[in-house]
Amino acid sequence: MTAHANDRPAPRNAVCSTCRAPIIWVRTKAGKATPLDATPIADGAWQISADGQAIHVATGADMFAPPERYTSHFATCPQAKLHRKR
């Protein structure tokens, strides 16, 4: 995995450990690792910035290039409750 100019790790492709769906691991602005579904969708709530940061987008006005939007894997994984922190 290569680092970007600001030392933020690049997004990493993986598979969910429970449902085996393809995911992308990214870091949020706060530095938290979060899994996104690997396939972009038109109404996704997340984008990946040029420096690899996951950005939560609320409206189309918040979007920037590239336009791909993603969904949090916690929203689509049938086993999401197993990954929630207690």
DSSP file (Angstrom, degrees, kcal/mol; ACC not computed):
  #  RESIDUE AA STRUCTURE BP1 BP2  ACC     N-H-->O    O-->H-N    N-H-->O    O-->H-N    TCO  KAPPA ALPHA  PHI   PSI    X-CA   Y-CA   Z-CA
    1    1 A M              0   0    0      0, 0.0     2,-0.3     0, 0.0    11,-0.1   0.000 360.0 360.0 360.0 130.8    0.0    0.0    0.0
    2    2 A T        -     0   0    0      7,-0.0     8,-1.6     1,-0.0     2,-0.3  -0.683 360.0-127.7 -98.2 151.8    1.4    3.3   -1.0
    3    3 A A  B     -A    9   0A   0     -2,-0.3     2,-0.1     6,-0.2    -1,-0.0  -0.685  18.8-129.5 -95.4 150.8    1.1    6.6    1.0
    4    4 A H    >   -     0   0    0      4,-1.8     3,-2.4    -2,-0.3    47,-0.1  -0.344  40.4 -86.3 -87.7 175.1   -0.1    9.8   -0.5
    5    5 A A  T 3  S+     0   0    0      1,-0.3    -1,-0.1     2,-0.1    -2,-0.0   0.795 130.5  49.4 -55.8 -31.8    1.6   13.2   -0.2
    6    6 A N  T 3  S-     0   0    0      2,-0.1    -1,-0.3    45,-0.1    45,-0.0   0.203 119.1-108.8 -94.9  17.5   -0.1   13.8    3.2
    7    7 A D  S <  S+     0   0    0     -3,-2.4    -2,-0.1     1,-0.3     3,-0.0   0.619  71.8 143.6  66.5  15.6    0.8   10.4    4.6
    8    8 A R        -     0   0    0     43,-0.1    -4,-1.8     1,-0.1    -1,-0.3  -0.744  57.2-111.8 -82.3 128.9   -2.8    9.2    4.4
    9    9 A P  B     -A    3   0A   0      0, 0.0    18,-0.3     0, 0.0    -6,-0.2  -0.276  32.9-109.1 -60.1 146.0   -2.8    5.5    3.3
   10   10 A A        -     0   0    0     -8,-1.6    42,-0.1     1,-0.1    15,-0.1  -0.383  45.6 -84.8 -69.0 152.2   -4.2    4.8   -0.1
   11   11 A P        -     0   0    0      0, 0.0     2,-0.5     0, 0.0    15,-0.2  -0.301  48.7-144.7 -55.7 144.8   -7.6    3.0   -0.3
   12   12 A R  E     -B   25   0B   0     13,-2.3    13,-3.4    -3,-0.1     2,-0.2  -0.965   2.4-135.7-123.1 126.5   -7.2   -0.7    0.0
   13   13 A N  E     +B   24   0B   0     -2,-0.5     2,-0.3    11,-0.2    11,-0.2  -0.558  42.6 139.2 -76.6 141.7   -9.3   -3.4   -1.8
   14   14 A A  E     -B   23   0B   0      9,-2.4     9,-2.4    -2,-0.2     2,-0.4  -0.868  46.1-104.3-158.6-171.7  -10.4   -6.3    0.3
   15   15 A V  E     -B   22   0B   0      7,-0.3     2,-0.1    -2,-0.3     6,-0.1  -0.977  40.2 -99.3-128.4 147.6  -13.3   -8.6    1.0
   16   16 A C     >  -     0   0    0      5,-2.7     4,-1.2    -2,-0.4     7,-0.0  -0.409  27.8-135.7 -62.7 135.4  -15.7   -8.5    4.0
   17   17 A S  T  4 S+     0   0    0      1,-0.1    -1,-0.1     2,-0.1     0, 0.0   0.682  98.1  32.1 -71.2 -16.5  -14.6  -11.1    6.5
   18   18 A T  T  4 S+     0   0    0      3,-0.1    -1,-0.1    62,-0.0    -2,-0.0   0.831 131.9  23.6-106.8 -46.6  -18.2  -12.3    7.0
   19   19 A C  T  4 S-     0   0    0      2,-0.1    -2,-0.1    60,-0.0    -3,-0.0   0.569  91.0-134.2 -99.6  -8.0  -20.2  -11.9    3.8
   20   20 A R     <  +     0   0    0     -4,-1.2    -3,-0.1     1,-0.2     3,-0.0   0.625  50.5 150.9  67.5  16.6  -17.2  -12.0    1.5
   21   21 A A        -     0   0    0      1,-0.1    -5,-2.7    -6,-0.1     2,-0.2  -0.491  55.7 -99.6 -74.0 148.6  -18.4   -9.0   -0.6
   22   22 A P  E     +B   15   0B   0      0, 0.0    16,-1.9     0, 0.0    17,-0.3  -0.523  52.4 174.0 -69.2 133.7  -15.7   -6.8   -2.2
   23   23 A I  E     -BC  14  37B   0     -9,-2.4    -9,-2.4    14,-0.2     2,-0.4  -0.866  29.3-134.1-134.3 167.4  -15.0   -3.7   -0.2
   24   24 A I  E     -BC  13  36B   0     12,-2.6    12,-2.4    -2,-0.3     2,-0.5  -0.996  17.8-144.0-123.9 124.4  -12.6   -0.8   -0.1
   25   25 A W  E     +BC  12  35B   0    -13,-3.4   -13,-2.3    -2,-0.4     2,-0.3  -0.785  32.0 162.7 -87.7 127.0  -11.0    0.3    3.1
   26   26 A V  E     - C   0  34B   0      8,-2.2     8,-3.0    -2,-0.5     2,-0.4  -0.879  34.1-118.7-135.7 167.4  -10.5    4.0    3.4
   27   27 A R  E     -dC  53  33B   0     25,-0.7    27,-3.2    -2,-0.3     6,-0.2  -0.899  23.1-136.6-110.1 140.8   -9.9    6.6    6.2
   28   28 A T  E >   -d   54   0B   0      4,-2.4     3,-2.0    -2,-0.4    27,-0.1  -0.294  37.5 -93.3 -82.2 174.6  -12.3    9.4    7.1
   29   29 A K  T 3  S+     0   0    0     25,-0.6    -1,-0.1     1,-0.3    26,-0.1   0.837 129.8  55.5 -56.8 -33.6  -11.3   13.0    7.8
   30   30 A A  T 3  S-     0   0    0      2,-0.1    -1,-0.3     1,-0.0    -3,-0.0   0.482 121.9-109.2 -79.0  -3.1  -11.1   11.9   11.5
   31   31 A G  S <  S+     0   0    0     -3,-2.0     2,-0.3     1,-0.3    -2,-0.1   0.501  70.2 143.3  89.2   3.8   -8.7    9.1   10.7
   32   32 A K        -     0   0    0      1,-0.1    -4,-2.4    -5,-0.0     2,-0.3  -0.608  51.4-124.6 -79.7 135.5  -11.2    6.3   11.3
   33   33 A A  E     +C   27   0B   0     -2,-0.3    -6,-0.2    -6,-0.2    -8,-0.1  -0.612  35.7 178.6 -74.7 136.0  -10.9    3.3    8.9
   34   34 A T  E     -C   26   0B   0     -8,-3.0    -8,-2.2    -2,-0.3     2,-0.4  -0.999  24.5-129.4-142.1 139.2  -14.3    2.5    7.3
   35   35 A P  E     -C   25   0B   0      0, 0.0    38,-2.5     0, 0.0    39,-0.5  -0.728  22.6-170.4 -89.8 134.9  -15.3   -0.1    4.7
   36   36 A L  E     -CE  24  72B   0    -12,-2.4   -12,-2.6    -2,-0.4    36,-0.2  -0.920  35.2 -99.4-116.5 147.6  -17.2    1.0    1.6
   37   37 A D  E     -C   23   0B   0     34,-3.1    34,-0.3    -2,-0.4   -14,-0.2  -0.444  34.1-131.0 -59.7 139.1  -18.8   -1.3   -1.0
   38   38 A A  S    S+     0   0    0    -16,-1.9   -15,-0.1   -24,-0.1    -1,-0.1   0.734  86.3  77.0 -70.7 -23.5  -16.4   -1.6   -3.9
   39   39 A T  S    S-     0   0    0    -17,-0.3    32,-0.3    32,-0.1    -2,-0.1  -0.790  82.2-130.3 -93.7 121.3  -18.9   -0.9   -6.6
   40   40 A P        -     0   0    0      0, 0.0     2,-0.3     0, 0.0    30,-0.2  -0.335  23.5-164.7 -65.0 149.3  -19.8    2.8   -7.0
   41   41 A I    >   -     0   0    0     28,-2.7     3,-1.5     1,-0.1    28,-0.3  -0.967  28.3-118.1-134.7 153.7  -23.6    3.7   -7.0
   42   42 A A  T 3  S+     0   0    0     -2,-0.3    28,-0.1     1,-0.3    -1,-0.1   0.833 111.8  38.5 -61.1 -36.4  -25.3    6.9   -8.1
   43   43 A D  T 3  S+     0   0    0     26,-0.1    -1,-0.3    -3,-0.0    27,-0.1   0.101  83.0 140.5-106.2  23.8  -26.9    7.7   -4.8
   44   44 A G    <   -     0   0    0     -3,-1.5    27,-0.2    25,-0.2    26,-0.0  -0.245  49.7-140.5 -62.9 154.9  -24.0    6.6   -2.5
   45   45 A A  S    S+     0   0    0     25,-0.8    12,-2.7    24,-0.1     2,-0.4   0.406  76.9  64.7 -98.2   0.2  -23.3    8.8    0.5
   46   46 A W  E     -FG  56  70B   0     24,-2.1    24,-3.3    10,-0.2     2,-0.3  -0.947  53.8-174.2-128.5 145.8  -19.4    8.6    0.3
   47   47 A Q  E     -F   55   0B   0      8,-2.3     8,-3.1    -2,-0.4     2,-0.6  -0.921  23.4-129.5-127.8 159.5  -16.8    9.7   -2.1
   48   48 A I  E     -F   54   0B   0     20,-0.4     6,-0.2    -2,-0.3    20,-0.1  -0.954  26.6-140.0-111.1 119.6  -13.1    9.1   -2.1
   49   49 A S    >   -     0   0    0      4,-2.9     3,-2.2    -2,-0.6    16,-0.0  -0.161  30.5 -97.1 -72.7 170.2  -11.0   12.2   -2.6
   50   50 A A  T 3  S+     0   0    0      1,-0.3    -1,-0.1    15,-0.2    -2,-0.0   0.773 126.5  52.9 -59.6 -27.2   -7.9   12.5   -4.7
   51   51 A D  T 3  S-     0   0    0      2,-0.1    -1,-0.3   -47,-0.1   -47,-0.2   0.320 124.2-102.6 -93.4   9.5   -5.7   11.9   -1.6
   52   52 A G  S <  S+     0   0    0     -3,-2.2   -25,-0.7     1,-0.3     2,-0.3   0.546  73.3 142.4  89.0   7.7   -7.7    8.8   -0.6
   53   53 A Q  E     -d   27   0B   0    -27,-0.1    -4,-2.9   -42,-0.1     2,-0.5  -0.634  52.1-124.3 -85.4 139.3   -9.8   10.2    2.1
   54   54 A A  E     -dF  28  48B   0    -27,-3.2   -25,-0.6    -2,-0.3     2,-0.5  -0.720  28.9-166.7 -81.2 125.9  -13.4    9.1    2.5
   55   55 A I  E     - F   0  47B   0     -8,-3.1    -8,-2.3    -2,-0.5     2,-0.5  -0.967  16.1-137.8-118.6 123.5  -15.8   12.1    2.4
   56   56 A H  E     - F   0  46B   0     -2,-0.5     2,-0.5   -10,-0.2   -10,-0.2  -0.687  23.6-160.4 -78.8 125.5  -19.4   11.9    3.5
   57   57 A V        -     0   0    0    -12,-2.7     3,-0.1    -2,-0.5     6,-0.0  -0.921  18.8-177.3-113.5 131.7  -21.5   13.8    1.0
   58   58 A A        +     0   0    0     -2,-0.5     2,-0.3     1,-0.2    -1,-0.1   0.795  69.4  12.8 -94.9 -32.9  -25.0   15.0    1.8
   59   59 A T  S >  S-     0   0    0      1,-0.1     3,-1.5   -14,-0.1     4,-0.2  -0.899  79.1-102.2-140.2 166.7  -26.0   16.6   -1.5
   60   60 A G  G >  S+     0   0    0     -2,-0.3     3,-1.6     1,-0.3    -1,-0.1   0.795 117.0  66.7 -58.5 -29.3  -24.9   16.8   -5.2
   61   61 A A  G 3  S+     0   0    0      1,-0.3    -1,-0.3     3,-0.0    -4,-0.0   0.743  94.9  57.7 -65.9 -22.4  -23.4   20.2   -4.4
   62   62 A D  G <  S+     0   0    0     -3,-1.5    -1,-0.3     2,-0.0    -2,-0.2   0.495  86.1 109.5 -84.9  -3.4  -20.9   18.6   -2.1
   63   63 A M    <   +     0   0    0     -3,-1.6     2,-0.3    -4,-0.2     6,-0.0  -0.384  42.4 179.7 -79.5 151.9  -19.5   16.4   -4.9
   64   64 A F        -     0   0    0      2,-0.3    -2,-0.0    -2,-0.1    -3,-0.0  -0.897  39.3 -39.8-139.7 167.4  -16.1   16.8   -6.5
   65   65 A A  S    S+     0   0    0     -2,-0.3   -15,-0.2     2,-0.1     0, 0.0  -0.504 114.3  48.6 -73.4 143.3  -14.2   14.9   -9.2
   66   66 A P  S    S-     0   0    0      0, 0.0    -2,-0.3     0, 0.0   -18,-0.2   0.628  78.7-153.5 -74.8 155.6  -14.2   12.0   -9.6
   67   67 A P        +     0   0    0      0, 0.0    -2,-0.1     0, 0.0    -4,-0.0   0.467  49.1 127.2 -80.0   0.3  -18.0   11.6   -9.3
   68   68 A E        -     0   0    0    -20,-0.1   -20,-0.4   -28,-0.1     2,-0.4  -0.324  41.0-163.8 -61.4 135.7  -18.1    8.0   -8.1
   69   69 A R        -     0   0    0    -28,-0.3   -28,-2.7   -22,-0.1     2,-0.3  -0.922   3.3-161.5-120.9 148.9  -20.1    7.7   -4.9
   70   70 A Y  B     -G   46   0B   0    -24,-3.3   -24,-2.1    -2,-0.4   -25,-0.8  -0.827  13.7-126.9-128.5 162.4  -20.0    4.7   -2.6
   71   71 A T        -     0   0    0    -32,-0.3   -34,-3.1    -2,-0.3     2,-0.1  -0.888  33.3-106.7-109.4 141.3  -22.1    3.1    0.1
   72   72 A S  B >>  -E   36   0B   0     -2,-0.4     3,-1.3   -36,-0.2     4,-0.5  -0.442  23.4-136.3 -60.9 135.1  -20.9    2.2    3.6
   73   73 A H  H >> S+     0   0    0    -38,-2.5     4,-2.4     1,-0.3     3,-0.8   0.771 102.7  68.9 -68.2 -22.6  -20.5   -1.5    3.8
   74   74 A F  H 34 S+     0   0    0    -39,-0.5    -1,-0.3     1,-0.2     6,-0.1   0.786  97.6  53.5 -63.2 -25.1  -22.1   -1.4    7.2
   75   75 A A  H <4 S+     0   0    0     -3,-1.3    -1,-0.2     1,-0.1    -2,-0.2   0.690 120.0  29.6 -81.6 -19.3  -25.4   -0.4    5.5
   76   76 A T  H << S+     0   0    0     -3,-0.8    -2,-0.2    -4,-0.5    -1,-0.1   0.613  89.2 104.6-116.9 -16.6  -25.4   -3.4    3.1
   77   77 A C    ><  -     0   0    0     -4,-2.4     3,-1.6     1,-0.2     4,-0.2  -0.522  58.8-148.9 -72.8 126.4  -23.6   -6.2    4.9
   78   78 A P  T 3  S+     0   0    0      0, 0.0     3,-0.2     0, 0.0    -1,-0.2   0.693 101.3  46.0 -66.9 -15.8  -26.1   -8.8    6.2
   79   79 A Q  T >  S+     0   0    0      1,-0.1     3,-1.9     2,-0.1     4,-0.5   0.081  73.5 124.2-110.3  21.4  -23.7   -9.5    9.1
   80   80 A A  G X>  +     0   0    0     -3,-1.6     3,-1.9     1,-0.3     4,-0.7   0.826  64.9  65.4 -54.5 -36.1  -23.0   -5.8   10.0
   81   81 A K  G 34 S+     0   0    0      1,-0.3     3,-0.4    -3,-0.2    -1,-0.3   0.781  93.9  61.2 -61.7 -24.5  -24.1   -6.3   13.6
   82   82 A L  G <4 S+     0   0    0     -3,-1.9    -1,-0.3     1,-0.2    -2,-0.2   0.722 105.9  47.0 -71.8 -19.4  -21.1   -8.6   14.1
   83   83 A H  T <4 S+     0   0    0     -3,-1.9    -1,-0.2    -4,-0.5    -2,-0.2   0.523  84.9 110.0-100.1  -7.8  -18.7   -5.7   13.3
   84   84 A R  S  < S-     0   0    0     -4,-0.7     2,-0.2    -3,-0.4    -3,-0.0  -0.452  72.0-119.3 -71.8 139.4  -20.3   -3.0   15.4
   85   85 A K              0   0    0     -2,-0.2    -1,-0.1     1,-0.1    -2,-0.1  -0.559 360.0 360.0 -77.3 142.2  -18.2   -2.0   18.4
   86   86 A R              0   0    0     -2,-0.2    -1,-0.1     0, 0.0    -2,-0.0   0.443 360.0 360.0 -91.2 360.0  -19.9   -2.5   21.7
